[in-house]
Each structure stands twice: as structure tokens, then as C-alpha cells.
Amino acid sequence: MLAGRRAISLVIAALVVTVVFLGIVSASLAMLYTLQGASSEAVKREAERAMEAFFMIYWINGTHVRLVNNHSSVSIYLRYWITSDTSGASVIGPLNPVDYSVEPGQTKVVQAADYPRNPSRVYKVVSERGSVFEVNDPPADPQSIIQYAPVEVAVRPGYTGRLTSFFINTGPEFGGGVVSIQCVHIYYVDGNAYYPCTVWGLTFSPSASVTVPSGGYGAVRVDASIPVMGAGSSLGAYFVRFRLVSSAFTREYVVRVHLGDFSVSAPSPLTVTLNRAACIRSAVVTVSVTGLYTGAIAIRTLNPVPQLNVWSDPNMLQPTALNTPVIYVERIWTGPSGFATNTLTLVFRDGLGVDKTTSLVVVHRGVTAINIPC
């Protein structure tokens, strides 16, 4: 009888040990499976992020950036823009996925999420896969003895000023000497047309050739005078090809130029009346943008009148499509007390092309009686 009980106890103990062992094995297998799955997901994520290494983002001016996806099959979707505030703390903001996405082998110019660019700040973007990219200056070949900047500009018809600058270094392939630079042609992409460089009045300073000392450096600045009308003034994208020649090398470089523009409407209303001093009236002006425009417009009065204060809100104006700045006019507390009429010329200037103007007629008098309606 006692032997039977011992046998039953041994069987029960064996079953308990077996169940515990199976539980441990099952938990271990589940853990291994989970770890394997997590490891696989981690490897997959790292592989996807590695494929995003072909992506670049860089400033083309103070307000816009270029997205470049050099991968042949992976799309890039950016989700966050990171910058810093005045205290140095990071500020993270969401990005529009429609604007901040680029297909394989494509490039895109978009407005920066935080502009104008502040040289003292660091700007970064984060992709949906978690990759972080710093928004830098346009890339240059570090192995090249010749670099140039900017490689891409956005201006307007009538622009006069610097187009780009070439910086010439010495190295194993070039020990120094005379380097000459010439413009080959201007290609208008939208019209599929070639123009001679004379249509933009391209000039080189200090001259079209520079003597680079042994172990030293040289620089050539290129200036342009883009016409307001005629050949080379149509809006759109252009490529300007330059050729640099020395006894050691002949190389060609291309600068991309975007011609955009803005227009200014007549004020609404065309005439404002100030019946007494301390009165303020306003008029609205519509500013419309055509093509790729990246400028900032300052608004001022060409012919100020001593009895009138004139200002605009906003000022500076950074239009992206359609903007309606408000022009305010105030009659100050000075004579004469009789009515006077002045036509104010409002000037819209961005430094990227010819100024635009519009006119506002102001009828005013300096009567100080408060009971007179404005």
C-alpha cells in the first residue's frame, strides 16, 4: 500500500516537473521568436534608412531648399523640420507630406519650413523612416580644385548683380598659373532655346582671367544684367554654361537660374480722404507671384509728403502666391488747414529685379476740430 502511494507521488512529481519544463521551453521559444521578429524589424528599418543615404537637402537661397533623391527605387517622405530658438533649444515642427516628398531620381524646390535662413542656426529634417538630414549649403566636389557658389539662383527680369563666383585652388593636378573663364551659352529650358551670353551682359571681375599663385588661390566673380524684355527675359528656368581653361585642365560648369516675377495692382480704393488731422485711412494692394519667386519685398513711398505718415502692413513682404498688404495713411497735426491733394508713388523693391510701382491719391487737410468726422 505504501509502495503504491510512493509510485503515485513520483508520477505526480514527474508530471509537475514536465509541465514546468514545457512552460519554460515554451516561454523561451516565444521570447526567441519575439527577439527574432524585433531583430528582423530592426534590420529592415536599418536597411530602409541606409537606402535613404542617397537623399540630399540644401539651401538654394535664404527662403527655399532643394530636395534631391538620387536613389533609383526608394521614395523619400520628410515629416519634421528641426531648428533652434534663441536659447539654443530644439524646435520641432511638422512638414506638409505633399510638399516634402520626392520620388526616386527626382528633385524638387520647396519653401523652407523656417525662413529666412539664419546662418547661426542649424536646420535638420527627419524622414518617416527616422533618418535625420542636415540642411546645408549646396554641395561641392571636395576633390575638385574648382568650386563655385551659388550653383542655383532665383531672380527677376531686370536683375543686375552677382550671378555666381568661381574659386580656384591648387593641388596635384594644378600647381598654379593663368586660368581663363568664358561663358559658353545660356539655355532656356522652358523654350528649348539657346542664347548668346551677351543677352545677359555677363561680365567677369577682376577680369576674365586670373593668375593663381603656386600653393595659393584665385577667384572670379560673374555678374549679370538680365533684360526686362526681349531675348532672355522670359520667365522660367535657365542654364548658364561656363568654361574654365588653363594649361593643366579644361572644365565646364553650369549655373541654374530661375526667372520669376511679381506684379502689383492699383490700390483699392484709388483715393483716400482725410478730413482732419489724426485721421487714418487705408487701401489694399494685391501682390501676385509668377513662377519661382523667393524674394522679400520692401514697400516705401517715393515722394513723401510732410503732412502725411505712410506705412504698410506687412513690410517686409515675402509673397508665395497672392498677398494683400495694407497701405495706411495718417494726417498729422500740422497746417495747412485747407484741403490738399497729393499722389503718392508706392515703390515695391526686392533687389532681384526692377522696382514695381503703383499710385495712391490722398486728399487731406489739417483741421484739428475733433468733431469733424474723418
Secondary structure, 3 states (H helix, E strand, C coil): CHHHHHHHHHHHHHHHHHHHHHHHHHHHHHHHHHHHHHHHHHHHHHHHHHHHHHEEEEECCCCEEEEEECCCCCCEEEEEEEEECCCCCEEEEECCCCCCEECCCCEEEEECCCCCCCCCCCCEEEECCCCEEECECCCCCCCCCEEEECCEEEECCCCEEEEEEEEEECECCECCEEEEEEEEEEEECCCCEEECHHHHCCEEECCCEEEECCCCEEEEEEEEECCCCCCCCCCEEEEEEEEEECCCCEEEEEEEEEECEEEECCCECCEEEECCCCCEEEEECCEEEECCCCCCEEEEECCCCCCEEEEEECCCECCCCEECCEEEEEECCCCCCCCEEEEEEEEEECCCCCCEEEEEEEEECCCCCCCCCC
